[in-house]
């Protein structure tokens, strides 16, 4: 599945809510989110429009590893 190239940081945070992620703080243009599902996990999301594809790819890889999914499985759940 192709990763969307026009996704903003705020849109990504909304898509991650079903995985238990909530914004805990913001410093400048970066928002720190956390989940307690499957153990505690933090991720920093840039509040950019759009998020650069390499940055988005790395964020999705980290989240997929936390939930023991492949990046493709996570992308399918988020973007379909």
VENLIN-V247487 format. One line per field, one symbol per residue. phi: phi as a letter, one per 40 degrees, with the letter a starting at -180 (. if undefined). A space follows every 10 residues. Layout:
BEGIN
phi=???
END
This chain:
BEGIN
phi=.ccccbcccc ccccccdccg cbcbabbgbb bcbabbcggc ababbccbbc ccccccdccc cccccccfbc ccccccccbb
END
